[in-house]
Amino acid sequence: MLNGVGVCPQIADATVIFSDNFDDGNDDGWNQFLSTWSAATGEYVTNVAPSDFYTFIGNATWSDYIFEADVKMDMWENDVGLVFYSQPGYTEIIRFTISRTTLNSVWPRITWMQFLDDEGEYDPVSDLATFTNTALSLVDDRWYHFKVEILGNTVSAYIDDVLFALADGPALPFSSGGIGLVSDQETRITSFDNVLVTTNAVPEPCTCDVSGDEEITPQDALCAFQKYLMVCPTSCGIACEEVCCDVTDEGECTPADALEIFKEYLGQPSVCSS
């Protein structure tokens, strides 16, 4: 929502690239990297051992995707999260992780990592986050929904649909790559489930045909103005959140949009006919 007024893009349908809920009791296709995992219980679980846990899957050509999974810890401590844009051989990765800092806060990070053969572990190259939100009281043995959205050079990372980290600064070190799961909890058990990767649904531009009936009428202009006023549902019979009327591409529906739509109906020059 911008300035108290709902943004109104039309969203193209997302396409599922990959999914795994581990209900078959196996992790076919996953590459357990220097660690041991098990899917026997219908969840993907780390085995307690003195190592960092990584497991990878996916294609080096995947880009601009949404990666999400459910995550649970028997006791939250060190970094746990999602890996994205992993490079061939897993030599370099980007990851979104959180760790517990106090009872009421976490440390979220978006980090470019590089594997060091001589040390046998990943080391950070650069912290990419330009914004972080630390307000979260992690509850042990409770599921949390982690999600990373990548579009161009912007990465948005969420927990339970709340933004916890954003990277929108310099260009990302990679433009594509596979996915993975990570837990630096060397003495605790981490569980993952319901892994899903979809294409990032790119907003489609709004048109003057707000009602979608294939003709432009005064009703379309009225619906746009009602959206601006948040008169819901609109007289078009469309819920406010579904009305796409930002024809001036200003990021929100305004009276200027309604005016441009009405001008198009009258046959006058408008942004819709340009």
C-alpha positions in Angstrom: 0.0 0.0 0.0 1.3 3.4 -1.0 0.2 6.6 0.8 -2.8 4.7 2.2 -4.0 3.7 -1.3 -3.7 0.1 -2.6 -1.3 -0.6 -5.5 -3.1 -2.4 -8.3 -1.0 -4.4 -10.6 -2.3 -7.4 -12.5 -0.1 -10.4 -11.7 0.8 -13.0 -14.3 0.3 -16.6 -13.2 3.4 -18.0 -11.6 4.8 -21.3 -12.9 6.1 -24.1 -10.6 9.7 -24.9 -11.3 10.3 -27.3 -8.5 8.5 -28.7 -5.4 9.2 -31.4 -2.8 7.2 -32.2 0.3 9.2 -35.3 1.1 6.0 -37.3 1.7 7.6 -40.2 -0.4 10.3 -40.5 2.3 13.2 -39.8 0.0 15.3 -36.9 -1.2 15.9 -38.1 -4.8 17.8 -35.4 -6.7 19.1 -33.5 -3.7 22.9 -33.4 -3.1 23.8 -33.7 0.5 26.9 -31.6 0.7 29.5 -32.7 3.4 26.6 -33.5 5.7 23.9 -36.1 6.2 20.1 -35.6 5.9 17.1 -37.8 6.1 13.6 -37.6 4.6 12.3 -40.8 6.1 9.7 -39.1 8.3 8.2 -37.0 5.5 10.3 -34.0 6.5 13.9 -33.2 5.5 15.9 -33.4 8.7 19.5 -32.8 9.6 21.3 -35.5 11.5 23.1 -34.2 14.7 26.8 -34.2 13.8 29.7 -31.8 14.2 29.3 -30.1 10.8 27.4 -27.4 8.9 24.5 -28.8 7.0 24.0 -28.0 3.3 21.9 -29.8 0.7 21.4 -28.6 -2.9 19.1 -29.1 -5.9 18.2 -27.2 -9.1 19.5 -25.8 -12.3 22.2 -23.3 -12.9 20.0 -21.4 -15.3 17.1 -20.7 -12.8 16.7 -17.0 -12.3 14.1 -14.5 -11.0 12.3 -17.0 -8.9 10.5 -17.3 -5.6 11.9 -20.0 -3.2 10.0 -20.9 -0.1 10.0 -23.7 2.5 8.8 -24.4 6.0 11.5 -24.5 8.7 11.5 -25.8 12.3 14.2 -26.1 14.9 14.2 -28.1 18.1 16.1 -25.2 19.6 16.9 -22.1 17.6 20.5 -20.9 17.9 22.9 -20.4 14.9 22.1 -19.6 11.2 19.3 -21.5 9.5 17.7 -20.7 6.1 17.5 -20.9 2.4 20.3 -21.0 -0.3 19.7 -19.5 -3.7 21.7 -18.9 -6.9 24.1 -21.7 -6.0 26.8 -22.0 -8.6 28.1 -25.2 -10.3 29.9 -27.4 -7.9 28.4 -25.3 -5.0 31.6 -23.3 -4.9 29.7 -20.1 -4.4 26.2 -19.4 -3.1 23.9 -16.7 -1.7 21.9 -17.5 1.4 19.2 -16.0 3.6 19.6 -17.0 7.2 18.5 -16.1 10.6 20.0 -16.8 14.0 18.6 -16.1 17.5 20.3 -13.2 19.3 18.0 -12.7 22.2 14.6 -14.1 23.3 12.9 -11.3 21.3 15.2 -10.7 18.3 17.0 -12.4 15.5 19.9 -11.6 13.2 18.7 -11.9 9.5 21.3 -11.9 6.8 21.6 -12.2 3.0 25.2 -13.3 2.4 27.4 -14.2 -0.5 29.4 -17.3 0.6 32.4 -19.0 -1.0 33.5 -22.6 -0.2 37.1 -22.8 0.9 38.6 -26.2 0.1 41.5 -25.9 2.5 39.1 -25.2 5.4 36.3 -27.5 4.2 33.6 -24.9 4.9 31.8 -21.8 3.6 33.1 -18.3 4.5 31.3 -15.1 3.9 32.4 -12.9 1.0 30.0 -10.0 1.4 26.9 -9.1 3.4 24.4 -8.1 0.7 21.4 -6.9 2.9 20.6 -3.2 2.8 17.7 -3.6 5.3 17.0 -6.0 8.1 14.2 -6.5 10.6 15.2 -8.1 13.9 11.9 -8.2 15.7 11.0 -11.9 16.1 10.6 -14.1 19.1 11.5 -17.6 17.8 9.6 -20.4 19.4 11.4 -23.8 19.6 9.9 -26.7 17.7 7.5 -24.4 15.8 7.2 -24.2 12.0 8.1 -20.9 10.3 7.5 -20.2 6.6 10.7 -18.8 4.9 10.5 -17.2 1.5 13.0 -15.5 -0.8 11.8 -13.5 -3.8 14.5 -12.6 -6.4 13.8 -10.2 -9.2 16.7 -8.7 -11.1 19.2 -7.4 -8.5 16.6 -7.2 -5.7 16.2 -9.9 -3.1 13.3 -9.8 -0.6 13.4 -12.3 2.3 10.4 -13.1 4.4 9.4 -15.1 7.5 5.7 -15.8 7.8 5.1 -13.2 5.1 6.9 -10.4 7.1 9.9 -8.8 5.4 13.1 -9.5 7.4 15.8 -8.7 4.9 16.2 -6.8 1.7 19.1 -6.6 -0.8 18.6 -3.9 -3.4 22.0 -2.3 -3.5 24.9 -3.2 -6.0 24.3 -6.0 -8.5 24.2 -9.5 -7.2 27.3 -11.5 -7.8 25.3 -14.1 -9.9 22.2 -13.8 -12.1 21.0 -17.4 -11.8 21.6 -20.7 -10.0 20.0 -23.5 -8.0 18.6 -23.7 -4.5 19.6 -25.3 -1.2 18.9 -25.6 2.5 21.3 -24.7 5.2 21.6 -25.2 8.9 24.6 -24.2 11.0 23.0 -25.8 14.0 25.7 -28.4 14.7 24.2 -29.9 17.8 20.5 -29.3 17.1 17.9 -30.8 14.7 16.6 -28.7 11.9 13.6 -29.8 9.8 12.5 -28.5 6.4 9.3 -29.2 4.5 7.1 -28.1 1.6 9.9 -26.7 -0.6 8.5 -24.7 -3.5 10.2 -22.8 -6.3 8.1 -20.7 -8.7 8.8 -18.1 -11.4 8.6 -14.6 -10.0 5.2 -13.3 -11.2 6.0 -10.1 -13.1 3.3 -7.4 -12.9 1.5 -6.7 -16.2 0.7 -3.1 -17.0 -2.8 -1.8 -16.3 -5.1 -0.9 -19.2 -8.0 1.6 -19.5 -10.3 -1.4 -19.7 -10.5 -1.7 -16.0 -13.6 -3.9 -15.9 -12.1 -6.4 -18.5 -15.1 -6.4 -20.7 -13.1 -5.5 -23.8 -14.5 -2.0 -24.2 -13.7 1.3 -22.5 -16.7 3.0 -20.9 -17.3 5.7 -18.2 -17.7 2.7 -15.8 -14.0 2.0 -16.1 -13.2 5.5 -15.1 -15.6 5.3 -12.2 -14.1 2.1 -11.0 -10.6 3.6 -11.0 -11.9 6.6 -9.0 -13.6 4.3 -6.5 -10.4 2.4 -6.1 -8.7 5.7 -5.3 -11.4 6.4 -2.7 -11.3 2.8 -1.5 -15.0 2.4 -2.1 -15.1 -1.3 -2.0 -16.3 -3.4 -3.8 -16.3 -1.1 -6.8 -19.3 -0.7 -9.1 -17.5 -2.9 -11.6 -18.2 -5.8 -9.3 -14.5 -6.2 -8.7 -12.8 -6.3 -5.3 -10.6 -3.2 -4.7 -7.4 -5.3 -4.4 -8.1 -6.8 -7.8 -8.8 -3.5 -9.6 -5.8 -2.6 -11.9 -6.1 1.1 -12.8 -2.6 2.6 -12.5 -2.5 3.5 -16.2 -0.2 6.5 -15.5 2.3 4.1 -14.0 2.8 6.1 -10.8 2.7 3.2 -8.4 -0.9 3.8 -7.2 -4.4 4.5 -8.4 -5.1 8.3 -8.5 -7.8 10.7 -10.0 -5.3 11.2 -12.9 -5.8 7.5 -13.8 -9.6 8.0 -13.9 -9.2 11.1 -16.0 -7.0 9.3 -18.6 -9.5 6.5 -18.8 -12.4 8.9 -19.4 -10.4 10.8 -22.0 -9.8 7.5 -23.8 -13.6 6.8 -23.7 -14.2 10.3 -25.3 -11.7 9.6 -28.0 -9.2 12.2 -26.7 -5.5 11.6 -26.6 -4.6 9.7 -23.4 -1.9 7.5 -22.0 -3.9 4.5 -23.1 -3.7 5.5 -26.8 -0.1 6.6 -26.7 
